[in-house]
Amino acid sequence: MTVRPLPESSPAAQGVDAAGVHALLDALEAAPGVAPHSLMILRHDHVVAAGWWAPYTPDRPQLLYSISKSFTGTAAGLARAEGLIDLDAPVISYFPEFEAEITDPRSRATLVRHVASMATGHTADTFDRAHALDPGDLARGLLLVPPERDPGTVFAYNNPATFALAAIVQRVTGQLLTDYLRPRLFEPLGITGATWLHDRAGRELGFSGLHATTDAVARLGQLYLRHGRWEGRQVLPEEWVAEATRTHIATAPGLRDEEREDWDRGYGFQFWKSRHGYRGDGAYGQFCLVLPEHDAVVAITSETEGMQTVLDAVWEHLLPAFWPAPLPGREEADTALRERLARLALPAAPGKPAPPEDAGAWTGAVFTPYEGTCAAAPGLSEAELTADADGWTLTLTEDGHRLPLRFGPDDWTVTGEPLPVAVSGGWTDAGTLTLDVAVLETPHRLEIACSLPGRTFAARWRTFPLHPGPLRKRRAPRPSA
């Protein structure tokens, strides 16, 4: 498939003041606990600003967490347009094998539109309860958890609800989500390489687990901004876009308007309403912001637990930069912004590239987990340090598998196999080696500290991964044939 790049333009030509983009970059880079990975801004159908903080790059997919839900909702909209899904049909009608055991009247009354809008009648996420009832099928687990309220009356962000929606799509189409979406969404929009995590039965998760590029996120937002049209073709029904992006259920009905933050504005079909426009978002700072009032889309990937901080920065700094007409005489400012975007980089971890004292004491040193176990990755049993002419390698052993982490004098040393990582850091004193390991196809970074006196190491995640599994599996799944 030949992929056409999104049209590009200078910010000023599309009525965007470069100073506002600079201010947004400044805010993201200065915010405590925010590590930005990428930013794309589209205005009037053109990319006016795009940048990736090294070691992240435009072509590398990243785990999008719950932006996955917006792609799942899109799949549901396409299946509905093909007559395969009825929003007003009971969820149980798509799973007749569960018919005899689902006896709770509220579970039986839960409709497809209720799982699409997080309005199943449950008052909290059912993941743990549903998983406990059926670890192999969250759709069955969801239906076995009796809702506390009538479906359609209360909001609860509920991952098994989206799983059930995804399971319905996969059942009625007879395809995985990615296979179903490829000719209907991915190929028309020029999205390549998108892959999804699976459950035990081989179904794609739907509620999370999609790995895709920032460009893919921006293209989805642009499709919705244009009411489902792409290059003159109606890819997604306009009626679905309107339904998916309006409020179906209040998310914080007791708050006054001035008290509401961006998760308190209502929920559509797998999209959140925002203070400005609407959005898909994912844990730790993944965003697809659609701003119809500004004719703009903003795609962001990052690592942070302060997601509201990222949104606040966009609202405060970027929105005032949108003007209704082109801005003449801004060529110098636009050039300066473009040059800044090209050299974005995350700061490397501190440390000397070689031991400050006896290097021989470190060469070949073997470390075991501090206090016997590594909570961040229980399968890690050993770390061995070796040297060659190009630098050093710390090789982790996890469940018998070896994972080499190369690092050297450069700020970030990137390796692609067996796990895409970028490593920075070095010796912080004569007895301590500290490394920062960016797991490049996720939002996450692992910090490792090796102590020479104790021959021990410790590892901790800066943000803890939400999907289970060993370290070596934290990468995008291989595309299906």
C-alpha positions in Angstrom: 0.0 0.0 0.0 1.3 3.4 -1.0 0.9 5.8 1.9 0.3 9.5 1.1 1.8 11.8 3.8 -0.6 14.2 5.4 -0.5 17.6 3.7 1.9 20.0 5.4 1.9 23.8 5.8 3.6 26.5 7.7 1.7 27.4 10.9 1.2 31.0 9.8 -0.4 30.0 6.6 -3.1 28.1 8.5 -3.6 30.9 11.1 -1.4 29.3 13.9 0.9 31.5 15.8 4.2 29.7 16.3 4.7 31.4 19.6 1.8 29.4 21.0 3.4 26.1 19.9 6.7 27.2 21.5 4.8 27.9 24.7 3.1 24.5 24.6 6.5 22.8 24.1 8.0 24.8 26.9 5.1 23.8 29.2 5.3 20.1 28.4 9.1 20.0 28.8 8.9 21.9 32.1 6.0 20.1 33.7 7.1 17.9 36.6 6.4 14.2 35.9 5.7 14.7 32.1 7.9 13.1 29.5 6.6 14.1 26.1 7.2 11.6 23.3 5.4 13.2 20.3 3.2 16.1 19.2 1.3 16.6 15.9 -0.9 19.6 15.3 -3.3 19.7 12.3 -5.2 22.8 11.2 -7.4 23.3 8.2 -6.4 19.8 7.0 -2.7 20.5 7.2 0.1 19.4 9.5 1.4 22.7 10.9 3.7 21.2 13.6 5.1 17.8 14.2 7.9 16.6 16.5 9.2 13.6 18.3 11.4 13.8 21.4 14.5 11.5 20.8 14.8 8.6 21.2 11.2 8.4 19.9 10.7 8.6 16.2 7.8 9.1 13.7 7.8 5.6 12.3 7.7 3.7 15.6 4.4 2.5 17.0 3.5 3.0 20.6 1.0 1.3 22.9 -1.9 3.7 23.0 -3.8 2.2 25.9 -7.4 3.5 25.8 -7.2 5.4 22.6 -7.7 1.8 21.4 -11.3 2.3 22.5 -11.9 5.0 19.9 -10.7 2.7 17.2 -13.0 -0.1 18.6 -15.9 2.4 18.6 -15.1 3.2 15.0 -15.2 -0.5 14.1 -18.6 -0.7 15.8 -19.8 2.2 13.7 -18.7 0.5 10.5 -20.3 -2.8 11.5 -23.5 -1.0 12.3 -23.4 0.7 8.9 -23.1 -2.8 7.3 -26.2 -4.0 9.3 -24.2 -6.3 11.5 -24.8 -4.6 14.8 -28.0 -3.2 16.3 -27.3 -0.7 19.1 -30.7 -1.5 20.7 -30.1 -5.2 20.8 -29.3 -6.8 24.1 -25.6 -7.7 24.5 -26.6 -11.2 25.6 -28.2 -11.7 22.1 -24.8 -11.8 20.6 -23.6 -14.5 23.0 -26.4 -17.2 23.0 -24.0 -19.7 24.7 -24.3 -17.6 27.9 -28.1 -17.4 27.7 -28.9 -19.9 30.5 -26.5 -18.6 33.1 -27.1 -14.8 32.7 -30.1 -14.5 34.9 -29.8 -11.0 36.4 -32.5 -8.8 34.8 -30.2 -5.8 34.5 -27.5 -7.8 32.8 -30.0 -9.2 30.4 -31.3 -5.6 29.7 -27.9 -4.3 28.9 -27.9 -3.1 25.3 -25.1 -2.6 22.8 -25.4 1.1 23.1 -24.9 0.8 26.9 -21.5 -1.0 26.5 -20.6 1.6 23.8 -21.3 4.5 26.1 -20.0 3.1 29.5 -23.5 3.0 30.8 -23.9 -0.6 31.8 -25.4 0.2 35.2 -22.3 -0.7 37.1 -21.0 2.0 39.4 -17.3 1.1 39.0 -15.0 -0.6 36.6 -15.8 -4.3 36.6 -12.4 -5.6 35.3 -11.3 -7.3 38.5 -14.7 -8.9 39.2 -15.2 -9.9 35.6 -11.7 -11.4 35.4 -12.2 -13.3 38.6 -15.5 -14.8 37.3 -14.0 -15.7 33.9 -10.3 -15.0 33.3 -10.7 -16.2 29.7 -13.7 -14.2 28.6 -14.3 -10.7 29.9 -17.6 -10.4 28.0 -19.0 -13.4 29.9 -17.4 -12.0 33.1 -19.1 -8.6 32.5 -22.5 -10.2 32.1 -22.0 -12.2 35.3 -21.4 -9.1 37.4 -24.9 -7.8 38.3 -25.2 -4.0 37.6 -26.0 -1.9 40.7 -28.2 0.4 38.7 -30.4 0.2 35.6 -28.4 0.2 32.4 -28.3 3.7 30.8 -28.7 5.6 34.1 -25.1 5.9 35.4 -21.6 6.2 34.1 -18.6 4.0 35.1 -15.5 3.8 33.0 -15.6 0.0 32.4 -13.0 -1.8 30.4 -15.0 -5.0 30.1 -17.8 -3.0 28.5 -15.5 -2.1 25.6 -14.1 -5.6 25.5 -17.7 -6.8 25.0 -18.2 -4.3 22.2 -15.0 -5.5 20.5 -16.0 -9.1 21.0 -19.4 -8.4 19.3 -17.7 -6.8 16.3 -15.3 -9.7 16.0 -18.1 -12.2 16.3 -20.4 -10.7 13.7 -17.7 -10.0 11.2 -15.8 -13.2 11.8 -12.5 -11.2 11.8 -10.1 -9.6 14.2 -10.5 -5.9 14.7 -7.4 -5.1 12.7 -8.4 -7.4 9.9 -11.9 -5.9 9.8 -10.5 -2.3 10.0 -7.7 -2.7 7.4 -9.8 -2.3 4.2 -12.4 -0.1 5.8 -10.3 2.3 7.9 -6.6 1.7 7.9 -6.0 1.5 4.1 -8.3 4.4 3.2 -6.6 6.6 5.8 -3.1 5.4 5.1 -2.5 3.8 8.5 0.1 1.1 8.4 1.5 -1.3 11.0 -1.2 -1.1 13.6 -1.3 -4.2 15.7 -3.4 -5.2 18.8 -2.8 -7.3 21.9 -4.9 -10.5 22.2 -6.7 -12.3 25.0 -6.3 -16.0 25.7 -8.9 -16.9 23.1 -7.1 -14.9 20.4 -9.5 -11.9 20.3 -8.0 -8.4 20.1 -8.7 -6.6 23.4 -10.5 -3.6 22.1 -10.4 -1.6 25.3 -6.6 -1.3 25.2 -3.5 -2.9 23.5 -3.5 -1.1 20.2 0.0 -0.1 19.0 0.1 2.5 16.3 2.0 5.6 15.4 1.3 9.2 16.3 0.4 9.8 12.6 -2.3 7.1 12.9 -3.8 8.9 15.9 -3.8 12.2 14.0 -5.5 10.6 11.0 -8.3 9.1 13.1 -8.8 12.6 14.6 -8.9 14.2 11.2 -11.5 11.6 10.0 -13.8 12.6 12.8 -13.1 16.3 12.4 -14.3 15.9 8.8 -17.5 14.0 9.8 -16.2 10.7 8.5 -14.9 11.9 5.1 -11.4 11.3 3.8 -10.2 12.6 0.5 -13.7 13.0 -0.8 -14.9 9.6 0.3 -17.3 8.9 3.2 -15.3 6.3 5.0 -17.3 6.4 8.2 -21.0 7.4 8.3 -21.5 11.0 9.3 -24.4 9.9 11.6 -22.0 7.6 13.5 -19.5 10.5 14.0 -22.3 12.7 15.4 -23.5 9.9 17.7 -20.1 8.9 18.9 -19.0 12.4 19.8 -22.2 13.6 21.6 -22.8 13.1 25.3 -24.8 9.9 26.0 -24.1 9.8 29.7 -23.0 12.3 32.3 -19.7 11.5 33.9 -19.9 13.8 36.9 -23.6 14.8 37.3 -23.1 16.4 40.7 -20.5 19.0 39.8 -21.1 22.6 38.9 -19.8 23.5 35.5 -16.9 25.6 36.9 -15.7 22.6 38.9 -15.5 20.2 35.9 -12.2 19.1 34.5 -11.8 17.2 31.3 -13.1 13.8 32.6 -16.3 15.4 34.0 -17.8 16.6 30.7 -19.7 13.5 29.5 -19.0 10.4 27.5 -20.1 9.4 23.9 -19.4 6.2 22.1 -15.8 5.5 23.1 -14.9 9.2 23.1 -14.8 11.7 26.0 -16.2 15.1 25.8 -13.7 17.8 26.7 -13.7 21.4 27.9 -12.9 22.0 24.2 -14.1 19.5 21.6 -13.8 15.9 22.3 -11.1 13.3 22.6 -9.8 9.8 22.8 -7.3 9.3 25.4 -5.1 6.6 26.9 -3.3 6.0 30.2 -0.1 7.9 30.9 -0.7 10.7 28.4 -1.9 9.4 25.0 -4.3 11.9 23.4 -6.3 12.3 20.2 -7.9 15.8 20.6 -10.5 16.9 18.1 -11.3 20.6 18.2 -14.1 21.4 15.8 -14.4 25.0 17.0 -10.8 25.6 15.9 -10.8 23.2 12.9 -7.9 21.4 14.5 -6.6 18.0 15.7 -3.8 17.5 18.2 -2.2 14.1 18.7 0.1 13.6 21.7 2.0 10.6 23.1 3.8 10.9 26.4 4.6 9.3 29.7 2.9 10.9 32.7 0.5 10.2 35.5 -0.6 13.9 35.3 -2.8 13.7 32.2 -4.8 16.8 33.2 -1.6 18.7 33.2 -1.1 17.9 29.5 -4.6 19.0 28.6 -4.3 22.2 30.7 -1.1 23.0 28.7 -2.9 22.6 25.4 -5.9 24.7 26.5 -3.7 27.5 28.0 -1.0 27.8 25.3 -2.2 26.3 22.0 -5.8 27.5 21.8 -4.9 31.2 21.9 -2.5 30.5 19.0 -5.4 29.7 16.6 -6.5 32.7 14.5 -9.3 32.9 12.0 -7.1 34.0 9.1 -3.5 33.5 7.9 -0.8 35.4 9.7 1.5 37.3 7.3 5.1 38.0 7.9 5.8 35.1 10.2 8.3 33.2 8.1 11.2 33.6 10.6 9.1 32.5 13.5 7.8 29.5 11.5 11.4 28.5 10.6 12.5 28.7 14.2 9.7 26.5 15.3 10.4 23.9 12.6 14.1 23.8 13.6 13.1 23.4 17.3 10.7 20.5 16.4 13.5 18.8 14.5 15.9 18.7 17.5 13.5 17.7 20.3 15.0 15.2 22.8 14.4 13.9 26.2 17.2 14.5 28.7 19.4 11.5 29.2 19.9 10.0 32.6 23.0 11.4 34.4 26.1 9.3 34.7 29.7 8.8 33.4 30.2 6.6 30.4 32.9 4.6 32.2 33.5 3.7 35.8 35.3 6.6 37.6 37.7 4.1 39.2 38.7 0.5 38.6 36.9 -0.6 35.4 38.2 -4.1 35.8 36.1 -4.6 38.9 33.0 -3.9 36.8 33.8 -6.0 33.8 32.1 -9.3 34.0 30.3 -8.4 37.2 27.1 -10.3 37.9 24.3 -8.8 40.0 21.2 -10.5 41.6 18.0 -8.8 42.6 18.2 -6.7 45.8 16.5 -8.6 48.6 16.1 -11.6 46.3 13.2 -10.4 44.0 12.5 -7.6 41.6 8.9 -6.4 42.1 8.9 -4.4 38.8 9.7 -7.6 36.8 9.5 -10.8 39.0 11.1 -12.9 36.3 14.4 -11.0 36.4 17.0 -13.1 38.1 20.3 -11.7 37.0 22.2 -8.8 35.4 25.6 -9.2 33.9 27.9 -6.3 32.8 30.3 -6.7 29.9 32.4 -4.3 27.9 33.6 -4.0 24.3 35.2 -1.4 22.1 31.9 0.4 21.6 30.7 0.6 25.1 29.1 -1.5 27.8 26.2 -3.9 27.8 24.1 -4.9 30.8 22.4 -8.2 30.0 19.3 -9.0 32.0 18.2 -12.6 32.5 14.4 -13.0 32.7 12.8 -16.4 33.0 15.9 -17.9 31.2 15.7 -15.3 28.4 18.6 -12.8 27.9 17.9 -9.2 27.2 21.0 -7.1 26.4 20.9 -3.4 27.1 23.7 -1.5 25.4 24.8 1.9 26.5 27.7 4.2 25.7 28.8 7.7 25.4 25.8 8.9 23.4 22.8 10.3 25.2 20.6 7.4 24.1 21.7 4.1 22.7 18.9 2.5 20.7 18.6 -1.2 19.9 15.8 -2.9 18.1 16.0 -6.6 19.1 15.0 -8.6 21.0 13.2 -5.6 22.5 13.1 -2.1 21.1 14.8 0.0 23.8 16.8 3.2 24.2 19.3 3.3 27.1 21.0 6.2 28.8 22.9 6.7 32.0 26.1 5.5 33.5 28.1 5.6 36.6 26.8 8.0 39.3 29.6 7.1 41.7 32.4 4.5 42.0 30.0 1.8 43.2 26.8 2.5 41.4 25.7 2.1 37.8 22.3 3.7 37.0 20.4 3.2 33.7 17.3 4.6 32.3 15.6 2.2 29.8 13.0 3.6 27.5 10.8 0.7 26.3 10.2 2.4 23.0 6.9 0.8 21.9 5.2 1.6 25.2 5.0 4.8 27.2 7.1 3.2 29.9 10.7 3.6 31.2 12.5 1.2 33.5 15.1 2.5 35.9 17.9 0.1 36.9 20.5 0.6 39.5 23.4 -1.8 40.0 25.5 -1.8 43.2 29.1 -3.1 42.9 29.7 -3.5 46.7 26.6 -5.7 47.1 26.6 -7.3 43.6 22.8 -6.5 43.6 20.5 -4.6 41.3 17.1 -2.9 41.7 14.6 -2.0 39.0 11.5 0.1 39.1 9.0 1.4 36.5 8.5 5.2 36.3 4.9 4.4 35.3 3.7 0.9 35.9 2.6 -1.1 32.8 -1.1 -1.9 32.9 -0.8 -5.1 30.8 0.7 -8.2 32.4 3.7 -10.0 30.9 7.4 -10.2 30.9 9.7 -7.3 30.0 10.7 -9.0 26.7 7.1 -8.9 25.5 6.6 -5.2 25.9 6.6 -4.4 22.3 4.1 -4.1 19.4 2.7 -7.5 18.4 3.9 -8.7 15.0 1.4 -7.9 12.2 -0.8 -10.8 11.0 0.0 -12.2 7.6 
